[in-house]
Amino acid sequence: MDFLPPELLQDLENYALAHSQDELPVLKELDRQTHLRANKPRMLSGHLQGNFLQMISRLMQPKRILEIGTYTGYSAICLAQGLSENGVLHTIDNNVEQESITREFVKKAGLEDKIKLHLGNAADIIPTILTEKEEWDMVFIDADKSNYGLYYDLVFDKVRKGGIIIADNVLWSGKVLIDPKELKKNDKDTPALIEYNQKNKEDNRTFSMLLPLRDGLMMAIKE
């Protein structure tokens, strides 16, 4: 099997974008404003990954989506495009500095009634959102990497059969390939992501796949 030549990856990504659905104007503006007003703009999902998340959501037409890690709201707006008529997306973040940007663009996207922003500790908030009879159709994890395993465990029982859990950054700029013995002592994220990927691989309650899109998406369908 032939793989894409590394020296052509950027050109091929540009080609893929040129032949994919155009970025929504509100998302294009959000991308620009994030680079102007927010720290670490590379955390933004971006056009290619945003289109992918939007496609999965459109295919599923979920009633309830949980996003753990809002940043400035790009991925939330993408995921919300596929919500069913009365669907809702709950998104959690603990960084109040990005709140104004998120709320501004959720409003510009006309999604104030569909996107509910929660500020605070995700581990505390997650158990409080749904009623006893409700379940998640989709969960998107893109928050503090050291707690991916915790978030997975917290949501799993509330994900419906056939529901999907997607986690971002699971390739961690290639650091997951480094021998654990050679990692810096203060690096807690890389070992946590390596453990999370293995956790998904070994979970016989799901069908899982690590997709090497952008910085890696781990996808698990609950069986």
C-alpha positions in Angstrom: 0.0 0.0 0.0 1.4 3.4 -1.0 1.3 6.3 1.4 1.2 10.0 0.6 4.6 11.5 0.2 5.5 13.7 3.2 6.8 16.6 1.0 3.3 16.9 -0.7 1.1 16.7 2.4 0.4 20.5 2.6 -0.3 20.7 -1.1 -2.6 17.7 -0.9 -4.4 19.2 2.1 -4.9 22.4 0.2 -6.2 20.3 -2.7 -8.6 18.4 -0.4 -9.9 21.7 1.0 -10.4 23.1 -2.5 -12.5 20.1 -3.4 -14.5 20.0 -0.2 -17.6 21.9 1.1 -16.7 25.6 1.5 -16.1 26.9 5.0 -19.2 28.6 6.4 -18.7 32.4 6.4 -19.2 32.5 10.2 -16.5 29.9 10.7 -14.1 31.7 8.4 -14.6 34.9 10.4 -14.3 33.0 13.7 -11.0 31.5 12.5 -9.7 35.0 11.8 -10.9 36.5 15.1 -9.5 33.5 17.0 -6.0 34.2 15.6 -6.4 37.9 16.4 -7.9 37.6 19.9 -7.2 34.3 21.5 -4.1 32.4 22.8 -2.9 29.3 21.0 -5.0 29.7 17.9 -3.7 26.4 16.5 -6.1 24.8 19.0 -8.9 25.7 16.6 -10.3 22.6 14.7 -10.1 24.4 11.4 -11.8 23.9 8.0 -10.8 20.3 7.1 -11.5 18.8 10.6 -14.5 21.0 11.0 -16.0 19.6 7.8 -15.3 16.1 9.0 -17.1 16.7 12.3 -19.9 18.4 10.5 -20.3 15.4 8.2 -20.4 12.9 11.0 -23.0 15.0 12.8 -25.1 15.3 9.6 -25.0 11.6 9.1 -26.1 10.9 12.7 -28.6 13.8 13.1 -28.1 13.6 16.9 -30.5 14.9 19.5 -27.8 15.4 22.1 -24.1 16.2 21.7 -21.6 16.7 24.4 -18.4 18.7 23.7 -15.7 18.7 26.4 -13.4 21.6 25.5 -15.0 24.6 23.7 -12.1 26.9 23.0 -13.7 29.6 20.8 -16.6 27.5 19.5 -15.5 26.5 16.0 -16.1 22.7 16.5 -19.3 23.3 18.4 -20.7 25.3 15.5 -19.6 22.6 13.1 -21.2 19.8 15.2 -24.4 21.7 15.7 -25.0 21.8 11.9 -26.2 18.2 12.0 -28.4 18.4 15.1 -32.0 17.2 14.7 -34.8 19.7 14.8 -35.0 19.8 18.6 -31.4 18.8 19.2 -29.0 20.5 21.6 -25.2 20.6 22.0 -23.7 21.1 25.5 -20.2 22.4 25.5 -17.9 22.7 28.5 -14.8 24.8 29.0 -13.0 26.2 32.1 -11.4 29.2 30.3 -13.6 32.3 30.8 -11.3 34.4 28.7 -12.7 32.8 25.5 -16.3 33.1 26.6 -17.1 36.4 24.9 -15.7 35.1 21.5 -17.7 31.9 21.8 -21.0 33.6 22.7 -20.5 36.2 20.0 -20.1 33.6 17.2 -22.7 31.2 18.5 -25.1 34.1 18.2 -23.8 35.1 14.7 -24.3 31.4 13.7 -27.9 31.7 14.9 -27.4 28.8 17.3 -28.1 30.4 20.7 -31.0 27.9 21.3 -29.0 24.9 20.2 -25.6 25.4 21.9 -25.4 25.6 25.6 -22.1 26.8 27.1 -21.1 25.6 30.6 -18.1 27.2 32.3 -16.2 25.2 34.9 -14.7 21.9 35.7 -15.8 19.3 33.2 -15.6 16.4 35.7 -18.1 18.2 37.9 -20.4 19.4 35.2 -20.7 16.3 33.1 -22.8 14.3 35.6 -25.3 17.2 36.0 -26.4 17.9 32.5 -28.6 15.0 31.4 -31.8 13.7 33.1 -31.8 10.0 34.1 -33.5 8.9 30.9 -31.5 10.9 28.5 -28.4 9.7 26.6 -25.6 11.2 24.4 -25.6 10.5 20.7 -22.2 12.1 20.2 -19.4 13.1 22.5 -16.4 15.1 21.3 -13.4 15.3 23.7 -10.9 18.1 23.1 -9.9 19.4 26.5 -7.0 18.7 28.9 -5.2 15.7 27.6 -4.3 14.2 31.0 -8.0 13.7 31.8 -9.1 12.1 28.5 -9.5 8.7 30.2 -11.5 10.2 33.0 -13.9 12.0 30.6 -14.3 8.8 28.6 -15.3 6.9 31.7 -17.7 9.6 32.9 -19.6 9.7 29.7 -19.6 6.1 28.5 -22.6 4.8 30.4 -24.7 7.8 29.1 -23.8 7.2 25.5 -26.5 5.4 23.6 -25.9 2.2 21.7 -24.6 3.2 18.3 -23.5 6.5 19.7 -19.9 7.8 19.0 -17.1 9.2 21.2 -14.5 11.2 19.3 -11.3 12.5 20.9 -9.0 15.0 19.3 -5.2 15.3 19.3 -4.5 11.7 20.0 -1.4 11.7 17.8 -0.1 14.7 19.8 2.2 16.0 17.0 3.8 12.6 16.8 4.9 12.5 20.4 2.9 9.2 20.9 5.7 7.5 19.0 8.4 8.5 21.4 9.7 5.9 23.8 8.1 6.7 27.2 11.5 6.5 28.8 12.7 9.4 26.7 9.8 11.7 27.5 10.4 14.7 29.7 9.6 14.1 33.4 7.0 16.9 33.5 5.2 15.7 30.3 1.9 14.2 31.6 -0.1 14.7 28.4 1.8 12.3 26.1 1.6 9.2 28.5 -2.0 10.0 29.1 -2.8 10.0 25.4 -0.8 6.8 24.8 -2.9 5.2 27.6 -6.1 6.6 26.2 -5.4 5.2 22.7 -4.7 1.8 24.2 -7.8 2.0 26.4 -9.9 2.5 23.2 -8.1 -0.3 21.4 -8.8 -2.7 24.3 -12.4 -1.7 25.0 -14.5 -4.6 23.7 -17.7 -2.5 24.2 -16.9 -0.4 21.2 -15.7 -0.5 17.6 -12.8 2.0 17.5 -10.5 3.5 14.9 -7.7 6.0 15.1 -8.0 8.3 12.1 -4.8 10.2 11.2 -6.6 13.4 10.3 -4.9 16.6 11.3 -3.5 15.7 14.8 -5.4 12.4 15.1 -9.0 11.6 16.0 -9.8 8.5 18.0 -13.3 7.4 17.1 -15.3 4.8 19.1 -18.8 3.6 18.3 -20.6 2.0 21.3 -21.8 -1.4 20.5 
